Amino acid sequence: MASSCAQLYLRCSSLLSSKTATLTWQHTSQVQHCTAVTRVPNKILNGSSFSCGNHTTTRARRMWKQQMCYYSDFTAKHLETEAKEDENTEELSRTDVMAYKSPLLQIIDAAPVTEGQMSLDLDAVELSALEDISDEEAVAISVPPAIPPASTSLRDYVDKSETLTKLVQLGVNLWKLEQRPNVGTMLLKLDFNTDVAPRLLFLREIGVEDSCFGNIITHNPFFFTENLENLQARVNYLKLKKFSSENVAFMVSKAPYLLNFSVKRLDNRLGFYQQQLSLSASNTRNIIARLPRLLCASLEPVKENLKMCEIEFGFKANEIQHIVVAVPKVLTASKRRLTQIFDFLHNTMKVPHHLIAKSPQVLNTKYLRVRERHLFLQYLGKDQYDPTQPNYISLDRLVSLPDEIFCTELALATLEDFCLFQKTL
């Protein structure tokens, strides 16, 4: 029964399609005829011919309108009939009608559409991802930027990460941190409220100024991975060793890795300097508070400089102790620079060890400054560094005074003369 009904429906559809095609062909022929009549050239300028042309054109327009109305009524009746036959074949019926759509209907469809209708049609259409679009449409598509899965720079994540945004506001140099391995990944995993903010508050509580936060984090980003209890324990140890709160804040600002060291390691470092230099507790605190990186830096350069001062330079133990207490930077200075300055002082200027030990700041001066001033005094015949002789010139004043005062008080010359002499070197 179902198969017979289907065959009957197909026959009816084919008959209806053939009728529709026949009517379409007849209608097209009539329209072409009307168009041909309308296009007859009217080149005769007499009145009869002109009136005939107007009559023919009016008649053709009337016939065209009648055919339009007839064809539109026919299409509407056809759609109503198909809809009543079976609701499940509604889409098929519309497809059949659209398949035999006449050129006249295409012209009607090409008429301008209002903005309201256009918006409804665009909302109803679902665009495919594989559909070809024009360049203008492609440019108009706005895609929200996504966080890149991998990048060689933290710049791509600053706008997406609250932690990185706040660190930039604090003055952290991200371009330095991204050059260090695994630091960028570690920073992206941090949560500002739970990992960053509590440690920043800790720094403020121990007396570190807000302007120093950026420098501390830039040099020691692993500070955020330390437990707050361990950080507090290390600060308490330093205060137990009688470092003042101001000293602790200054030491953390100048040596950011200080708080990453355990209490045992800090105690070993303090014990090393106290025993190696035979210093008292107060002198040990003094040099550490002035140069806190001694607690964080490697001990090998320190040991080498101490041996160099004793063996190569020939200083005694008490002289080395005095030099280190006065100028702690001697422990971490470059061996080449120390050797160059000492060789010029002792072998060229003929300054003995005990005078150098009494003025240890000369070892922390630029070599060019010492050389230029000594040669200028030597040129003037005033290079006298022995305190037992007249016209004695102190080493401290030699290296510490500005050029103008050096010329007027020590060299007894003008600044122009000194500048001219420097050009001869």
C-alpha positions in Angstrom: 0.0 0.0 0.0 2.8 2.4 0.9 4.7 1.7 -2.3 1.6 2.2 -4.5 1.0 5.6 -2.8 4.5 6.6 -3.4 4.3 5.7 -7.1 1.1 7.7 -7.5 2.6 10.7 -5.8 5.6 10.6 -8.1 3.4 10.5 -11.2 1.4 13.4 -10.0 4.6 15.4 -9.3 5.9 14.7 -12.8 2.6 15.8 -14.4 2.6 18.9 -12.4 6.2 19.6 -13.3 5.5 19.1 -17.0 2.5 21.5 -16.8 4.6 24.1 -15.0 7.3 23.8 -17.6 4.8 24.2 -20.4 3.3 27.2 -18.9 6.7 28.7 -18.2 7.7 28.2 -21.9 4.5 29.8 -23.1 4.8 32.7 -20.8 8.4 33.2 -21.8 7.5 33.2 -25.5 4.8 35.8 -24.9 7.1 38.0 -22.9 9.8 37.8 -25.7 7.1 38.7 -28.2 6.0 41.7 -26.2 9.6 42.7 -25.8 10.3 42.4 -29.5 7.2 44.5 -30.3 8.3 47.1 -27.7 11.8 47.3 -29.3 10.6 48.2 -32.8 12.5 51.3 -33.8 10.4 54.3 -34.6 12.5 56.4 -36.9 9.5 58.1 -38.9 8.9 61.6 -37.5 5.2 61.9 -38.6 2.4 62.0 -36.1 0.7 58.6 -37.1 3.8 56.6 -36.7 4.5 58.1 -33.3 1.1 57.4 -31.9 1.2 53.9 -33.2 4.4 53.3 -31.4 3.0 54.6 -28.1 -0.1 52.4 -28.5 2.0 49.3 -29.1 4.2 50.0 -26.1 1.2 50.6 -23.8 -0.4 47.4 -25.0 2.8 45.4 -24.4 3.1 46.7 -20.8 -0.5 45.8 -20.1 0.0 42.2 -21.3 3.2 41.9 -19.3 1.5 42.9 -16.1 -1.4 40.4 -16.7 1.1 37.6 -17.3 2.9 38.5 -14.1 -0.3 38.4 -12.0 -1.4 35.2 -13.6 1.9 33.4 -13.0 2.1 34.6 -9.4 -1.5 33.3 -8.7 -0.6 30.0 -10.3 2.5 29.7 -8.2 0.6 30.4 -5.0 -2.1 27.9 -5.7 0.5 25.3 -6.5 2.2 25.8 -3.2 -1.1 25.6 -1.3 -2.0 22.4 -3.0 1.3 20.8 -2.2 1.2 21.8 1.4 -2.2 20.3 1.9 -1.2 16.9 0.4 1.5 16.1 2.9 3.2 18.2 5.5 6.2 15.9 5.5 7.0 16.8 1.8 6.9 20.5 2.3 10.5 21.1 1.6 10.5 18.8 -1.4 7.6 20.8 -2.9 9.4 24.1 -2.5 12.4 22.6 -4.1 10.4 21.5 -7.1 8.9 24.9 -7.6 12.3 26.7 -7.2 13.8 24.3 -9.8 11.3 25.5 -12.4 11.5 29.1 -11.4 11.1 31.5 -14.4 13.5 34.3 -15.3 10.8 36.7 -14.4 10.8 35.5 -10.8 14.6 35.8 -10.8 14.2 39.5 -11.7 11.7 40.0 -9.0 14.0 38.3 -6.5 16.8 40.7 -7.5 14.8 43.7 -6.3 16.4 45.7 -3.4 15.9 44.2 0.1 15.4 46.3 3.2 17.9 46.2 6.1 15.4 44.5 8.4 14.9 41.7 5.9 18.6 41.4 5.4 19.3 41.1 9.1 16.7 38.4 9.4 18.1 36.4 6.5 21.7 36.7 7.9 20.6 35.4 11.3 18.8 32.5 9.8 21.7 31.4 7.6 24.4 29.2 9.2 27.8 29.8 7.6 30.0 26.8 7.1 33.7 26.9 8.1 34.6 25.6 4.6 32.6 28.3 2.7 34.6 30.7 0.6 34.3 34.3 1.6 35.6 37.6 0.2 38.7 39.5 1.4 36.4 42.2 2.9 34.4 39.7 4.9 37.6 38.0 6.1 39.0 41.3 7.3 35.7 42.2 9.1 35.9 39.0 11.1 37.0 39.8 14.7 38.7 36.9 16.5 39.5 37.4 20.2 43.2 37.0 20.9 44.1 33.8 22.7 47.0 33.1 25.1 49.8 31.5 22.9 50.6 28.0 24.1 54.3 28.7 23.7 56.4 31.8 23.3 60.0 33.1 23.6 58.9 36.3 25.3 56.8 37.2 28.3 55.4 40.2 26.4 52.8 37.9 24.8 51.3 37.1 28.2 51.4 40.4 30.0 47.9 41.5 29.0 46.4 38.1 29.9 48.2 37.5 33.2 47.3 39.5 36.3 50.6 38.5 37.9 52.7 39.8 35.1 50.7 43.0 34.8 51.2 43.8 38.5 54.9 42.9 38.3 55.4 45.3 35.5 53.7 48.0 37.5 56.1 47.3 40.4 59.1 47.9 38.1 60.2 44.3 37.4 62.3 43.9 34.2 60.6 41.0 32.5 63.1 41.1 29.6 65.8 40.1 32.0 63.8 37.3 33.6 62.7 35.7 30.4 66.4 35.2 29.5 66.8 32.9 32.5 65.7 29.2 32.0 62.3 28.2 33.5 61.7 31.6 35.1 59.0 32.6 32.7 57.1 29.4 33.2 57.3 29.8 36.9 56.0 33.3 36.9 53.0 32.3 34.7 52.0 29.7 37.2 52.0 32.1 40.1 48.7 33.5 41.5 49.0 37.1 42.5 46.7 36.9 45.5 48.1 33.7 47.0 51.8 33.6 45.9 52.9 37.2 45.2 50.9 39.6 47.4 51.7 37.9 50.8 55.4 38.0 50.1 55.3 41.6 49.1 53.6 42.4 52.3 56.3 40.5 54.1 59.0 42.7 52.5 57.1 45.8 53.6 56.8 44.5 57.1 60.5 44.1 57.5 61.1 47.6 56.3 61.9 47.3 52.6 60.7 50.3 50.6 58.2 49.8 47.8 60.6 51.3 45.3 62.9 48.4 45.9 60.4 45.6 45.1 61.1 45.7 41.4 64.9 45.3 41.8 64.5 42.5 44.3 62.2 40.5 42.1 64.2 41.1 39.0 67.3 39.7 40.6 65.6 37.0 42.7 62.3 35.8 41.2 62.6 32.6 43.2 61.8 34.6 46.2 58.1 33.8 45.5 58.7 30.1 45.9 60.0 30.4 49.5 57.8 29.6 52.4 56.7 32.5 54.5 57.6 30.7 57.7 61.2 30.1 56.4 61.5 33.8 55.4 60.4 34.9 58.8 62.8 32.5 60.5 65.8 33.9 58.5 64.9 37.5 59.4 64.6 36.5 63.0 68.1 34.9 62.9 69.6 38.1 61.6 68.0 40.1 64.3 69.2 37.5 66.8 72.7 38.2 65.7 72.1 41.9 66.6 71.5 43.2 63.1 69.2 46.2 63.4 65.9 46.3 61.5 67.4 49.0 59.2 70.4 46.8 58.5 68.1 43.8 57.7 66.0 45.9 55.3 69.1 47.3 53.6 70.7 43.9 53.3 67.6 42.4 51.7 67.4 45.3 49.2 71.1 45.1 48.2 71.4 41.3 48.3 68.0 39.8 47.2 69.2 36.2 47.4 69.8 36.6 51.1 66.4 35.4 52.1 66.8 32.3 50.0 69.6 31.0 52.2 68.8 28.8 55.1 69.6 29.7 58.7 72.4 27.2 58.8 74.0 28.5 55.7 73.8 32.1 56.9 75.4 31.0 60.2 78.2 29.3 58.3 79.0 32.4 56.3 79.1 34.6 59.3 81.4 32.2 61.0 83.7 32.0 58.0 84.4 35.7 57.9 84.8 36.0 61.6 87.3 33.1 61.8 89.2 33.8 58.6 89.9 37.4 59.4 90.0 37.1 63.1 87.3 39.7 63.5 85.1 40.5 66.5 81.4 40.1 66.3 80.8 43.8 65.9 83.4 44.1 63.1 81.8 41.1 61.3 78.4 42.7 61.5 79.9 45.9 60.3 81.4 44.5 57.0 78.3 42.3 56.3 75.9 45.2 56.8 77.9 47.4 54.5 78.4 44.7 51.9 75.6 42.1 52.3 76.4 40.3 49.1 79.3 38.7 51.0 76.7 36.3 52.5 75.4 35.3 49.1 78.4 35.4 46.8 80.8 32.5 46.3 83.5 32.1 48.8 86.2 31.1 46.3 87.0 34.7 45.1 87.1 35.8 48.7 89.7 33.2 49.5 91.8 34.0 46.5 91.9 37.7 47.2 92.9 37.0 50.8 95.7 34.8 49.7 96.8 37.3 47.1 97.0 40.1 49.7 99.1 37.9 52.0 101.4 36.1 49.6 101.7 38.2 46.4 101.3 41.7 47.9 103.1 40.9 51.2 100.6 42.4 53.7 100.6 41.2 57.3 97.5 39.6 58.9 96.7 42.7 60.9 97.1 44.9 57.8 94.8 42.7 55.8 92.3 42.9 58.7 92.4 46.7 58.8 92.1 46.9 55.0 89.0 44.6 54.9 87.3 46.4 57.8 87.8 49.8 56.1 87.1 48.6 52.5 85.1 45.4 52.4 85.0 45.5 48.6 88.6 44.4 48.5 87.3 40.9 49.2 85.2 40.7 46.0 87.3 43.0 43.7 88.8 41.9 40.5 92.3 40.3 41.0 93.6 42.1 37.8 92.5 45.5 39.1 93.9 45.0 42.6 97.2 43.8 41.2 97.4 46.7 38.8 96.8 49.4 41.4 99.0 47.8 44.1 101.9 47.4 41.6 101.7 51.1 40.6 101.4 52.3 44.3 104.2 50.1 45.6 106.7 49.8 42.7 106.1 53.1 40.8 105.1 55.5 43.6 107.3 53.8 46.1 104.6 53.7 48.8 105.4 51.1 51.6 102.8 48.5 52.8 102.0 50.2 56.1 101.1 53.5 54.3 98.8 51.6 51.9 97.2 49.8 54.8 96.6 53.1 56.6 94.9 54.5 53.4 93.2 51.4 52.1 90.7 53.4 50.1 93.4 53.9 47.5 92.9 50.2 46.5 89.3 50.9 45.6 90.1 53.8 43.3 90.4 53.8 39.5 93.8 53.1 38.2 93.8 55.9 35.7 92.9 58.5 38.3 95.9 57.5 40.5 98.3 57.4 37.5 97.3 60.8 36.1 97.5 62.6 39.4 100.8 61.0 40.4 102.5 61.8 37.0 101.3 65.4 37.2 102.7 65.8 40.7 105.9 64.1 39.5 106.1 66.6 36.6 105.8 69.5 39.1 108.3 67.8 41.5 105.7 67.5 44.3 105.3 63.7 44.5 106.1 63.3 48.2 104.2 60.6 50.0 106.4 60.1 53.0 104.7 61.6 56.1 108.2 62.3 57.7 109.2 64.5 54.8 108.1 68.1 54.1 105.3 68.8 51.5 103.8 65.4 52.4 100.7 64.4 50.3 98.3 62.0 51.8 97.1 59.1 49.7 93.5 59.6 50.8 93.6 63.3 49.6 95.3 62.2 46.4 92.4 60.0 45.3 89.4 61.5 47.0 89.6 65.3 46.2 87.9 66.7 43.0 90.2 67.8 40.2 89.8 71.5 40.9 90.7 71.2 44.6 93.5 68.8 43.8 95.1 71.3 41.5 94.7 74.3 43.8 95.6 72.6 47.1 98.0 69.8 46.3 99.5 70.6 42.9 99.4 74.4 43.3 98.4 74.7 39.6 95.4 75.5 37.6 92.8 73.1 36.3 93.7 74.1 32.7 97.3 73.1 33.3 96.2 69.7 34.5 93.9 69.2 31.5 96.7 70.1 29.1 99.0 67.6 30.9 96.4 64.9 30.6 96.4 65.3 26.8 100.1 64.5 26.7 99.7 61.1 28.4 
